[in-house]
Amino acid sequence: MTENTPSLDTEEILAGIRAWVEIESPTTDAAAVNRMADRVTADYAAIGARVERLPGRDGFGDHLLVTSPWGDPDAPGILVLSHIDTVHDLGIIDSKLPFRVEGDIAYGPGIYDMKGGAYLALAAMRHLVRVGRTTQLPIRHLLVSEEEVGSPTSREYIEREARRAVAVLVTEPAREGGRIVTARKGAARFDLTVRGVLAHSGARHQDGRSAIKELARQILDIEAMTNYDTGLTLNVGVISGGTRPNVVPDEAHAAIDMRVPNPAIAEEAIARMLALKPYDPDCTLEIKGGLNRPGYEKGAAISGIFEVAKSIAADIGFELKDIATGGGSDGNFTAALAPTLDGLGVDGKGGHTHYEQLYVSSIVPRARLMLGLFEAYGKGR
């Protein structure tokens, strides 16, 4: 760049991230998410990008499909994939997690997962506009409103856009010292309902069949399916049931998370889950659910895009490493459809916690990496 060419500026980008973070947007509050969508729309419109608003449904907020100011809007292009919802409840920014900067660390709800990373994509596109450079292919940025609960209403848009993408860049946060993600486990969710027989626990205990007791035995079996050697994990994360201490409970519930490393293990584990049988013949089990995010492995296409990113990072001045993770993302939906690179957001730690943070020093290098990928894949491959 020449001296007169504007550069990516840490303070400017951090100020933009702060503006997004200060608009709290928990997944379950559609109005709050839509306020965030309004801000993203305005910021992209300010650089001449085209923004299509995809109305939310089923109680979720709107999704946004942004297209760069240049290129044929109907042609194949680069897809950037982000989400604008967070897990934090409204008001946490005024109590447990205020936005603040302490040295190289900036704190705030959703700053790491993933408003920081989503904003990097805008900063990279804005930079191209400012310096008067375009890519041969259009850049599209899809920002969804309900990724934190599995993207139930946005999956159709994610897969639609991936089918016309030469590359998919997912702005989930970096992992473990700036690593990007090249493989993820698949995820399955299940709801288990146990029904027993109601009875007075003092006068007619013998007549009851405890749904909670049956659920407890099922939980031990479900958790025992975990196999760290194969990468299969199960977690019973929420349980409920019963009405009073002196009533034998006739109903109990459990919400279960399963992570699977590949389709073969997924098929076997899901079949085992759906085939659970009650220990007590007077109890019944109802199991609903299945795979909601397919896994993806580091095949040839993903290895190829990683090598491109690694070369770009080396030119910037840092070594880029990759990692496989058990966490799911919307990249799980795209990896089988187009070369997908995940974890391209900011570096930091503490996603979903009260100490969620990004490293300020990671902002410009990660934005430059995004910019480099725009230019490398924007030529067409």
RACOR-V556251 format. One line per field, one symbol per residue. psi: psi as a letter, one per 40 degrees, with the letter a starting at -180 (. if undefined). Layout:
# RACOR-V556251
psi=???
This chain:
# RACOR-V556251
psi=iidehiihhddddddddddddegigidegdddddddddddddddddeeihhhhhhiifeiaiihhhhieiiheeiiahhhhiieiieiihedeecdgihihhbehhiiheddgfddddddddddddddddefiiidiihhhhhiefdeeefdeeddddddddefhdihhhfiiiigfeiiheiiiihiiihhhhhahiiheddfdeeihhdddddddddddddeehhddeehiihhdhiiiididfhhheiiihhhhhhhdidddddddddddeeiiidheeiihhhiaahehiiiigadddddddddddddddddeihhiiiiieiiiedddededihhhifeaiiaifheiefhiihdeeddddddddddddddeeeh.
